Amino acid sequence: MSSRYTPLPVPTKPEDTPAYLQEELKRISITTNNLADGNVEKVYVEPPKPRAGDKRYADGTNWNPGQGENLYYYDGTNWIAYAGGSGAGDFAQVDDTTSHTASVINTPTAITWDTLPYSQGISINSIDTSKIEFTNSGKYYMHFSCLLESNSSSNKEIWIFPRINGTDVDGSTIYHTLAANGHKRTLSKGGIFEITAGDYLQAMFAVDDTNLRLTTQAVTSFAPSAPSASIEIIQLSQ
């Protein structure tokens, strides 16, 4: 039901006035009750001249202010989603439960993903599982971790870094050297990234010796298993 009231044309015949007034009072009552109940009518286009404090429920398809179908308020500059209280809302836990060995040294290889236990607005591409896709724009905090394994006793170097839409992100590389045969080590790093709706993220790694790989840790009688790689993603703002 609409939360707006527009009076109907006044009747020309005086004898029709009582019925007209009765109908108008009924329509006014419905409108005020909707407002009292907090109803916000779904809209499909952006208001032409919004004012600070305006509220709208966007349909998310014809008009998507950034967080899909949602309730928004206008802060004087932007439409901000109520989800999370500040426009935040999307999140994901992305894991992979398989080992990764580079086929060629000093060549970036994309990590693929096979597990998405929690997600909203973020998904794994069904064809290229190295791509993590974003439905909505915003600033996102991402935390990456992986488990390394050395399969020889020589020094081995690894570089791990993110790509967005196929482009490397400057200043983002994790670098490490591992030597002893059979040793394992966990690496991690976090950062804030600017994402546009429709972007995809990849985690790349390169090694100078294929005896260094990303591996998993099996469950034991006293500890759960560990994936080869994980990314936790939280949207901070639109």
C-alpha positions as CSV (number, residue, x, y, z in Angstrom):
1,M,0.0,0.0,0.0
2,S,1.1,3.5,-0.8
3,S,2.3,5.9,2.0
4,R,1.4,8.9,-0.1
5,Y,-1.9,10.8,-0.2
6,T,-3.2,12.7,-3.3
7,P,-6.8,13.9,-3.1
8,L,-9.2,12.9,-5.8
9,P,-11.0,15.6,-7.8
10,V,-13.8,17.3,-6.0
11,P,-17.3,16.3,-7.3
12,T,-19.3,18.9,-9.2
13,K,-22.6,17.9,-7.8
14,P,-23.2,19.0,-4.2
15,E,-25.2,15.8,-3.4
16,D,-22.0,13.8,-4.1
17,T,-20.0,15.7,-1.5
18,P,-20.8,13.5,1.6
19,A,-19.7,10.3,-0.2
20,Y,-16.6,12.1,-1.5
21,L,-15.6,13.2,2.0
22,Q,-16.2,9.8,3.4
23,E,-13.9,8.2,0.7
24,E,-11.2,10.8,1.2
25,L,-11.2,10.3,5.0
26,K,-10.9,6.6,4.4
27,R,-7.9,7.2,2.1
28,I,-6.3,9.6,4.5
29,S,-6.7,7.0,7.3
30,I,-5.0,4.3,5.3
31,T,-2.1,6.6,4.4
32,T,-1.5,7.8,8.0
33,N,-1.8,4.2,9.3
34,N,0.9,3.1,6.8
35,L,3.2,5.9,8.0
36,A,2.5,5.1,11.7
37,D,3.4,1.4,10.9
38,G,6.7,2.5,9.4
39,N,5.8,1.4,5.9
40,V,8.3,2.5,3.2
41,E,7.0,1.9,-0.3
42,K,9.3,0.1,-2.7
43,V,10.5,2.4,-5.5
44,Y,12.1,1.6,-8.9
45,V,13.8,5.0,-9.8
46,E,15.9,7.4,-7.8
47,P,14.1,10.5,-6.6
48,P,15.1,13.4,-8.8
49,K,15.8,15.9,-5.9
50,P,16.5,13.9,-2.7
51,R,16.9,15.7,0.6
52,A,19.1,14.7,3.5
53,G,17.1,12.4,5.8
54,D,15.0,11.0,3.0
55,K,14.3,7.2,3.1
56,R,13.5,4.9,0.2
57,Y,13.2,1.2,-0.3
58,A,15.0,0.5,-3.6
59,D,14.0,-2.5,-5.7
60,G,17.7,-3.2,-6.3
61,T,17.3,-4.0,-10.0
62,N,15.9,-0.9,-11.8
63,W,17.4,1.3,-9.1
64,N,20.4,-0.1,-7.1
65,P,22.1,2.6,-4.9
66,G,24.8,0.1,-4.1
67,Q,23.5,-2.6,-1.8
68,G,20.8,-4.2,-4.0
69,E,17.2,-4.4,-2.7
70,N,17.4,-2.6,0.6
71,L,16.2,0.2,2.7
72,Y,18.3,3.4,2.2
73,Y,18.6,6.9,3.7
74,Y,20.1,9.9,2.0
75,D,22.9,11.6,3.8
76,G,23.0,14.7,1.6
77,T,25.4,13.2,-0.8
78,N,24.9,9.4,-1.1
79,W,22.2,6.8,-0.5
80,I,23.3,4.7,2.4
81,A,21.9,1.2,3.1
82,Y,20.6,0.5,6.5
83,A,22.2,-3.0,6.5
84,G,25.0,-2.9,9.1
85,G,24.1,0.6,10.1
86,S,26.7,2.2,7.7
87,G,26.1,0.7,4.3
88,A,28.1,-2.4,5.2
89,G,26.6,-5.8,4.8
90,D,28.4,-8.2,2.5
91,F,30.8,-10.8,3.8
92,A,32.4,-14.2,2.9
93,Q,34.5,-17.0,4.3
94,V,36.4,-18.5,1.3
95,D,38.5,-21.7,1.7
96,D,40.3,-24.3,-0.3
97,T,40.8,-27.8,0.9
98,T,43.2,-29.0,-1.8
99,S,47.0,-28.6,-2.2
100,H,48.5,-26.2,-4.8
101,T,51.8,-26.9,-6.6
102,A,53.1,-24.5,-9.3
103,S,53.9,-26.3,-12.6
104,V,56.5,-23.6,-13.6
105,I,58.8,-21.6,-11.4
106,N,58.7,-17.8,-11.3
107,T,55.2,-17.7,-12.9
108,P,52.0,-16.6,-11.2
109,T,49.5,-19.3,-10.5
110,A,45.9,-18.7,-9.4
111,I,44.7,-20.4,-6.2
112,T,41.3,-22.1,-6.8
113,W,38.6,-22.2,-4.1
114,D,36.2,-25.0,-3.3
115,T,34.4,-24.0,-0.1
116,L,32.2,-21.0,0.8
117,P,30.7,-21.7,4.2
118,Y,29.4,-18.2,4.8
119,S,28.6,-15.5,2.2
120,Q,26.4,-12.6,1.3
121,G,26.9,-10.7,-1.9
122,I,30.1,-12.5,-2.7
123,S,30.5,-15.8,-4.6
124,I,32.9,-18.1,-6.3
125,N,32.7,-18.2,-10.1
126,S,31.2,-21.6,-11.1
127,I,33.4,-21.9,-14.2
128,D,36.7,-20.4,-13.1
129,T,36.9,-21.2,-9.4
130,S,40.0,-18.9,-8.9
131,K,37.6,-15.9,-9.2
132,I,35.8,-14.5,-6.2
133,E,33.1,-12.2,-7.4
134,F,31.4,-9.2,-5.8
135,T,27.8,-8.1,-6.3
136,N,28.1,-4.7,-4.6
137,S,30.6,-1.8,-4.7
138,G,32.4,-0.6,-1.6
139,K,35.5,-0.8,0.6
140,Y,36.2,-4.3,1.8
141,Y,38.6,-5.7,4.5
142,M,40.2,-8.9,3.3
143,H,42.4,-11.2,5.3
144,F,44.4,-14.0,3.5
145,S,46.2,-16.9,5.1
146,C,47.8,-20.1,3.7
147,L,49.8,-23.1,4.9
148,L,53.2,-23.7,3.2
149,E,55.1,-27.0,3.0
150,S,58.7,-27.5,2.0
151,N,59.6,-30.7,0.2
152,S,63.3,-30.3,0.0
153,S,66.1,-28.9,2.2
154,S,67.2,-26.0,-0.1
155,N,66.0,-22.4,0.3
156,K,62.8,-21.8,-1.6
157,E,61.0,-18.4,-2.1
158,I,57.3,-17.7,-2.5
159,W,55.4,-14.6,-3.5
160,I,51.6,-14.3,-2.9
161,F,49.6,-11.3,-4.1
162,P,46.0,-10.3,-5.1
163,R,44.7,-9.5,-8.5
164,I,41.5,-7.5,-9.1
165,N,40.0,-8.0,-12.6
166,G,43.3,-9.5,-13.7
167,T,45.5,-6.5,-12.5
168,D,48.0,-6.9,-9.7
169,V,47.4,-4.8,-6.6
170,D,50.5,-2.6,-5.9
171,G,52.2,-3.0,-2.5
172,S,50.3,-6.2,-1.6
173,T,52.8,-9.0,-1.9
174,I,53.5,-11.6,0.9
175,Y,57.1,-12.8,0.5
176,H,58.7,-15.7,2.4
177,T,61.6,-18.1,2.3
178,L,61.4,-21.7,3.6
179,A,64.1,-24.3,3.7
180,A,64.0,-27.4,5.9
181,N,62.5,-30.5,4.3
182,G,59.1,-31.3,5.6
183,H,58.6,-28.0,7.5
184,K,55.2,-26.2,7.3
185,R,54.5,-22.6,8.0
186,T,51.3,-20.4,8.0
187,L,51.5,-17.0,6.3
188,S,48.8,-14.3,6.6
189,K,48.2,-10.6,5.6
190,G,45.2,-8.3,5.6
191,G,44.3,-5.1,3.8
192,I,41.4,-2.8,2.6
193,F,40.4,-2.9,-1.0
194,E,38.2,-0.7,-3.2
195,I,35.8,-2.9,-5.1
196,T,33.3,-2.0,-7.8
197,A,30.1,-4.1,-8.4
198,G,31.0,-6.9,-10.8
199,D,34.7,-7.0,-9.9
200,Y,36.5,-10.3,-9.3
201,L,39.4,-11.1,-7.0
202,Q,42.1,-13.7,-7.5
203,A,44.9,-14.8,-5.1
204,M,48.1,-15.5,-7.0
205,F,51.3,-17.3,-5.9
206,A,54.7,-17.9,-7.5
207,V,57.7,-19.9,-6.4
208,D,61.3,-20.2,-7.4
209,D,61.3,-24.0,-6.6
210,T,58.3,-26.3,-7.2
211,N,59.2,-28.1,-4.0
212,L,57.4,-25.3,-2.1
213,R,53.7,-25.6,-2.2
214,L,50.4,-24.7,-0.5
215,T,49.1,-27.7,1.5
216,T,46.4,-28.8,3.9
217,Q,46.6,-30.3,7.4
218,A,44.6,-33.3,8.2
219,V,42.3,-33.6,11.2
220,T,43.8,-35.2,14.3
221,S,42.3,-36.7,17.5
222,F,42.9,-33.3,19.2
223,A,42.7,-30.7,16.5
224,P,40.5,-29.9,13.4
225,S,41.9,-29.8,9.9
226,A,43.4,-26.8,8.2
227,P,42.7,-25.6,4.6
228,S,45.5,-24.8,2.2
229,A,44.3,-21.2,1.9
230,S,41.6,-19.0,3.3
231,I,40.2,-15.5,2.7
232,E,37.9,-13.7,5.1
233,I,36.1,-10.7,3.5
234,I,34.0,-8.1,5.2
235,Q,32.4,-5.0,3.6
236,L,33.3,-1.9,5.6
237,S,31.3,0.7,3.6
238,Q,29.7,1.3,0.3
